Structure formats: structure tokens, C-alpha cells
Amino acid sequence: MAWKYSEKVKEHFKNPRNVGVVNNADAVGEVGSMVCGDALKLSLKIEPDSNKILDAKFQTYCCGSAIASSSALTEMIKGMTVDQALAVSNQDLAEYLDGLPEEKMHCSVMGKDALEDAIKKYRGEETDAHEEEDEGKIVCHCFAVSDKSIEKAIRENNLKTTEEVTHYTKAGGACGSCLGEIEDIIHDVRARMEQEQPSQPKESKQIIQKNKTEEKPLKQGLTTYKKIKIIEKLLKEEIRPSLGIDHGGLELVEVEDNKVYVRLLGACSGCAQSGETLEYVRNRIEEELGQPIEIKDLA
């Protein structure tokens, strides 16, 4: 079967960035196995005080999409904090590559899993490999995919069909004998997802609906990674040049839900008008994101 790849995917496959192993790595994550045909090793160099990823490299045994996805992932996370890197989703990675075929989305999932494994080890959260209840039960024996891996993919990517699960995890993509069990897992997980949605009183829903008509339309589906990219672009093109006129500056430290943490620099740090500066920055970020935010200076 021939899949249509973007030019960016082709470029990262032909000229992959950051191939190899980081010397004296602070964290190493590994997923997959040679037996199943997919294996990825990700190594990171992390600055301990800021938790910023200074370097990232990969080694993989897989298809061209996995090489391109791993190359793109390392490029994306370098310079991010550990928490920012964890917020990068499979969809963010696919968007960075100008799209991935649905059938190859499992390659982006593999990179995300390797990153999570590396950071868990960096934080000392590595689990006992023999704790079967944590690993879950193997559902797809062809590719060694557990029920917990399938549930995670369903939740993170809002999957609804067995075909989508196969695209994101490879489960059911060989002999197909596990497709019935995968369908049962989908039904069970999605039922629990619906129950977990907080219910709102009728009156609250009416108030929210009324407020929606009075506000600017919100930008839907913004992941943390997308918010970071939008804010960084605003800082680079408008806010930093404006503050620089008076020898001031500002850096983005962290984005967490609707909270934006920044650090005022230069003349802005400790300035009597820093409150007004933060209010200006908050207003401009809200305009760009299309949603309300809280801003805090960590200087």
C-alpha cells in the first residue's frame, strides 16, 4: 500500500536530525522491541536547575515514518522544559510534520512513549518491570500491545473505532484475532470517559451559553504545545522588541492549562510599573489565544 507523505516527512526521513546517543545522558527512554519490528531509544541531556532539555538524540529500528517522527520530536523538545516536552501530543508531532498518514500514527505514539519513559526515569519514577498489574494484560500478541496501552491511546487521541486503535498502536494489525477484544475495550473506556465528564446544572449551562455570545469566539483544541508556540511567536515579534526599547525583556517559563508563568528581565525586573507590563502582556496573550489566562512573574 502506498501512503502519501508530506515533504517535511520525506525531508526528516532522508536527512534525520539528532541521530545517535547523547554523551552522559541524564535520561534514556526505550520502547518497542526488535521482535515486534519497532524499537526506539531516546536519550536526553537536561539542565538540572531549569529542567530544560539541552540535547536530545534517538536511535530507531523501524520504518521511514518512525525515523521522521523521531527526528521531528527531538527537534521540537530541545529547549523546552521537561513539563513542556511532556505536553507535546501525537497530534502536535503530526502537525509539525505537516501531517502523517493515519496508518502511521503509531510512529508518533512510539516517540511520545519513549519520551515519557525517559522523563519518568529522570524523575526516579521507574516502575518494576515485573509488576504485571501496572503493565496491563497483553491483548495483541503479534505486537505485544497491552490493554493499558490501548486505553491510553483511546483517551489521549479520542479514538472511537478498532481501525483507529490499530493506526495508533498497531494492535490488531496482523492476524486480527484480538479485534473483538479491542472493540470491547473501546466501548468500556469511552463509557467511563463519558461518566468522568463533570455534569453542570441546567442554570449554569444557560449562563455559560449566554456568556459565550458576549465573548470573542474561543480557539478550540489548543494543546499546551500550540499555546507555547503562539505565545513564543507573540513574544518574539511584538512584546520583546517593545520592552527592549527601554532595555527590558521577558521570557516564557511555563504554560500550564490557563496559567502562564513568565520572568521579567533587564529593566523590567523590579520596575515600579511591572504590574502594568504584565497586564499588557496578559491582554495580548489572551487576544492571540482567544481565551482567558492568568499570568505570573517568577522573577
C-alpha positions as CSV (number, residue, x, y, z in Angstrom):
1,M,0.0,0.0,0.0
2,A,1.4,3.4,-0.9
3,W,0.9,6.2,1.6
4,K,1.1,9.9,0.8
5,Y,3.8,11.6,2.8
6,S,4.4,15.4,3.2
7,E,7.6,16.9,2.0
8,K,8.6,17.6,5.6
9,V,8.2,13.9,6.5
10,K,10.4,13.0,3.5
11,E,13.0,15.6,4.5
12,H,13.2,14.2,8.1
13,F,13.5,10.7,6.7
14,K,16.2,11.5,4.2
15,N,18.1,13.8,6.5
16,P,17.2,12.9,10.1
17,R,18.3,15.2,12.8
18,N,19.9,14.2,16.1
19,V,20.6,10.5,15.3
20,G,22.8,8.8,17.9
21,V,23.2,8.8,21.7
22,V,23.7,11.8,24.0
23,N,27.0,11.5,25.8
24,N,26.5,11.2,29.6
25,A,22.7,11.4,29.1
26,D,20.6,12.4,32.1
27,A,17.7,10.3,30.9
28,V,17.2,7.4,28.5
29,G,13.8,6.1,27.3
30,E,13.2,2.9,25.4
31,V,10.1,1.4,23.8
32,G,9.2,-1.4,21.5
33,S,11.3,-4.4,20.7
34,M,13.2,-5.9,17.7
35,V,11.0,-8.9,17.8
36,C,7.9,-6.8,17.0
37,G,9.8,-4.8,14.4
38,D,9.6,-1.4,16.1
39,A,12.2,-0.2,18.6
40,L,13.1,3.4,19.7
41,K,15.7,4.7,22.1
42,L,15.7,8.3,23.2
43,S,18.4,10.0,25.2
44,L,18.3,13.4,26.8
45,K,20.6,16.0,28.3
46,I,18.7,18.1,30.9
47,E,19.9,21.2,32.7
48,P,19.1,20.5,36.4
49,D,18.2,24.0,37.6
50,S,15.8,24.9,34.8
51,N,14.8,21.4,33.8
52,K,15.4,22.4,30.2
53,I,16.2,19.8,27.6
54,L,19.6,20.9,26.2
55,D,20.0,18.0,23.8
56,A,18.0,15.0,22.5
57,K,19.1,12.2,20.3
58,F,17.5,8.9,19.0
59,Q,18.2,5.5,17.6
60,T,15.4,3.6,16.0
61,Y,14.7,0.3,14.1
62,C,11.6,0.9,12.2
63,C,10.0,2.4,9.1
64,G,10.6,5.8,7.5
65,S,7.7,7.4,9.4
66,A,9.3,6.4,12.7
67,I,12.6,7.9,11.6
68,A,10.9,11.1,10.6
69,S,8.7,11.2,13.7
70,S,11.7,10.6,16.0
71,S,13.8,13.3,14.2
72,A,11.0,15.8,14.5
73,L,10.3,15.0,18.1
74,T,13.9,15.7,19.1
75,E,13.9,19.0,17.2
76,M,10.6,20.0,18.9
77,I,11.6,19.3,22.5
78,K,15.1,20.7,22.5
79,G,15.0,24.0,24.5
80,M,11.7,23.0,26.2
81,T,11.4,22.3,29.9
82,V,10.6,18.7,30.9
83,D,6.9,19.6,31.6
84,Q,6.6,21.4,28.2
85,A,8.0,18.4,26.4
86,L,5.5,16.1,28.2
87,A,2.7,18.3,26.9
88,V,3.6,17.7,23.3
89,S,0.9,15.4,21.9
90,N,0.9,13.0,19.0
91,Q,-1.2,15.5,17.1
92,D,1.3,18.2,17.7
93,L,4.0,16.0,16.2
94,A,1.9,15.1,13.2
95,E,1.2,18.8,12.7
96,Y,4.9,19.7,12.9
97,L,5.5,17.2,10.0
98,D,2.6,18.7,8.0
99,G,0.6,15.5,8.6
100,L,1.2,11.8,8.9
101,P,-0.9,9.1,7.3
102,E,-3.5,7.7,9.8
103,E,-2.0,4.3,9.3
104,K,1.4,5.6,10.6
105,M,0.2,7.5,13.7
106,H,1.6,4.7,15.9
107,C,5.1,6.1,15.0
108,S,4.3,9.3,16.8
109,V,2.9,7.4,19.7
110,M,6.1,5.4,20.0
111,G,8.1,8.7,20.2
112,K,5.8,10.1,22.9
113,D,6.1,6.8,24.9
114,A,9.9,6.9,24.7
115,L,9.9,10.5,25.9
116,E,7.6,9.7,28.8
117,D,9.7,6.7,29.7
118,A,12.9,8.8,29.7
119,I,11.3,11.5,31.9
120,K,9.9,9.0,34.4
121,K,13.4,7.6,34.9
122,Y,14.9,11.1,35.2
123,R,12.4,11.8,38.0
124,G,13.0,8.5,39.7
125,E,9.5,7.2,38.8
126,E,10.7,4.0,37.1
127,T,8.4,1.1,37.8
128,D,9.3,-2.5,38.5
129,A,9.3,-4.3,35.2
130,H,7.7,-7.4,36.9
131,E,4.7,-5.5,38.2
132,E,2.2,-7.0,35.7
133,E,-0.8,-5.2,37.0
134,D,0.9,-1.9,36.1
135,E,1.9,-3.1,32.6
136,G,-1.6,-4.4,31.9
137,K,-2.7,-7.6,30.1
138,I,-1.4,-8.2,26.6
139,V,-4.2,-8.0,24.1
140,C,-2.4,-8.1,20.8
141,H,0.2,-10.8,21.0
142,C,1.5,-10.1,17.5
143,F,2.8,-6.7,18.6
144,A,2.8,-7.1,22.4
145,V,0.3,-4.3,23.0
146,S,-1.5,-4.3,26.4
147,D,-5.0,-3.2,27.3
148,K,-3.5,-0.2,29.2
149,S,-1.6,1.0,26.1
150,I,-4.8,0.7,24.1
151,E,-6.7,2.7,26.8
152,K,-4.1,5.4,26.9
153,A,-4.2,5.8,23.1
154,I,-8.0,6.0,23.2
155,R,-8.0,8.6,25.9
156,E,-5.2,10.8,24.5
157,N,-6.4,10.7,20.9
158,N,-10.2,10.3,21.3
159,L,-10.2,7.1,19.3
160,K,-13.6,5.5,18.5
161,T,-13.0,2.5,16.2
162,T,-10.8,-0.6,16.1
163,E,-9.3,0.8,12.9
164,E,-8.2,4.0,14.7
165,V,-6.7,1.9,17.5
166,T,-4.7,-0.1,15.0
167,H,-3.4,3.0,13.4
168,Y,-2.2,4.4,16.7
169,T,-1.0,1.2,18.4
170,K,-0.6,-1.4,15.7
171,A,-2.9,-3.7,17.9
172,G,-5.0,-5.9,15.6
173,G,-2.9,-5.0,12.6
174,A,-1.6,-8.6,11.9
175,C,-3.7,-11.7,12.5
176,G,-6.7,-9.7,13.7
177,S,-7.8,-12.2,16.3
178,C,-7.8,-9.5,19.0
179,L,-10.1,-7.1,17.2
180,G,-13.2,-8.2,19.2
181,E,-11.4,-7.6,22.5
182,I,-10.2,-4.2,21.3
183,E,-13.8,-3.3,20.4
184,D,-14.8,-4.3,24.0
185,I,-12.0,-2.1,25.4
186,I,-13.1,0.9,23.3
187,H,-16.7,0.5,24.5
188,D,-15.7,0.2,28.1
189,V,-13.2,3.1,28.0
190,R,-15.5,5.5,26.2
191,A,-18.3,4.7,28.6
192,R,-16.0,5.6,31.5
193,M,-14.8,8.7,29.8
194,E,-18.4,9.9,29.5
195,Q,-19.1,9.2,33.2
196,E,-15.9,11.2,34.1
197,Q,-17.2,14.3,32.3
198,P,-18.4,16.8,35.0
199,S,-22.1,17.5,34.8
200,Q,-23.4,21.1,35.0
201,P,-26.7,22.3,36.5
202,K,-29.1,23.5,33.9
203,E,-28.9,27.0,35.2
204,S,-25.1,27.0,34.8
205,K,-25.3,25.8,31.3
206,Q,-27.7,28.6,30.4
207,I,-25.3,31.2,32.0
208,I,-22.3,29.7,30.1
209,Q,-24.3,29.8,26.8
210,K,-25.2,33.4,27.4
211,N,-21.6,34.4,28.2
212,K,-20.4,32.7,25.0
213,T,-22.5,35.1,22.9
214,E,-20.9,38.1,24.8
215,E,-17.3,37.0,24.4
216,K,-14.9,36.6,21.5
217,P,-15.0,33.2,19.9
218,L,-12.5,30.8,21.6
219,K,-9.9,28.9,19.7
220,Q,-10.9,25.3,20.2
221,G,-8.5,22.4,20.6
222,L,-5.4,24.3,21.6
223,T,-2.9,21.9,23.1
224,T,-0.2,23.2,25.5
225,Y,2.4,22.9,22.8
226,K,0.3,25.0,20.4
227,K,-0.2,27.6,23.2
228,I,3.5,27.7,23.7
229,K,4.2,28.3,20.0
230,I,1.6,31.0,19.8
231,I,2.9,32.8,22.9
232,E,6.6,32.5,21.8
233,K,5.7,33.9,18.4
234,L,4.0,36.9,20.1
235,L,6.9,37.5,22.4
236,K,9.5,37.3,19.6
237,E,7.6,39.5,17.1
238,E,6.0,42.1,19.3
239,I,6.5,42.0,23.1
240,R,10.2,41.6,23.4
241,P,11.0,44.3,20.8
242,S,8.6,46.6,22.6
243,L,10.2,46.0,26.0
244,G,13.7,46.2,24.5
245,I,13.2,49.8,23.7
246,D,13.6,50.6,27.4
247,H,16.2,47.8,28.0
248,G,13.7,45.4,29.4
249,G,12.8,41.8,28.5
250,L,10.6,38.8,29.2
251,E,11.0,35.1,28.9
252,L,8.3,32.4,28.9
253,V,9.0,29.9,31.7
254,E,6.0,27.5,31.7
255,V,2.4,27.1,30.4
256,E,0.0,25.0,32.5
257,D,-3.7,24.9,31.5
258,N,-4.7,28.6,31.6
259,K,-1.7,29.7,33.7
260,V,1.3,31.4,32.0
261,Y,4.5,31.8,34.0
262,V,7.0,34.3,32.8
263,R,10.1,36.0,34.1
264,L,10.7,39.8,33.6
265,L,14.2,40.6,32.6
266,G,16.5,43.6,32.5
267,A,14.9,47.0,33.3
268,C,11.5,45.3,33.6
269,S,12.6,43.2,36.6
270,G,11.7,45.1,39.8
271,C,10.3,48.1,37.9
272,A,7.6,50.0,39.6
273,Q,5.4,49.6,36.5
274,S,6.0,45.8,36.2
275,G,2.3,45.3,37.1
276,E,1.2,47.3,34.1
277,T,3.7,45.5,31.9
278,L,2.3,42.1,33.0
279,E,-1.3,43.3,32.4
280,Y,-0.3,44.4,28.9
281,V,1.3,41.0,28.2
282,R,-1.7,39.2,29.6
283,N,-4.1,41.1,27.4
284,R,-2.1,40.4,24.3
285,I,-1.7,36.7,25.0
286,E,-5.5,36.4,25.7
287,E,-6.1,38.1,22.3
288,E,-3.8,35.7,20.5
289,L,-5.1,32.5,22.3
290,G,-8.7,33.6,22.2
291,Q,-9.2,32.6,25.8
292,P,-8.7,34.0,29.3
293,I,-5.4,33.3,31.1
294,E,-3.6,34.0,34.4
295,I,-0.1,35.4,34.3
296,K,2.6,35.2,37.0
297,D,6.1,36.7,37.1
298,L,8.6,34.3,38.6
299,A,11.4,36.8,38.8
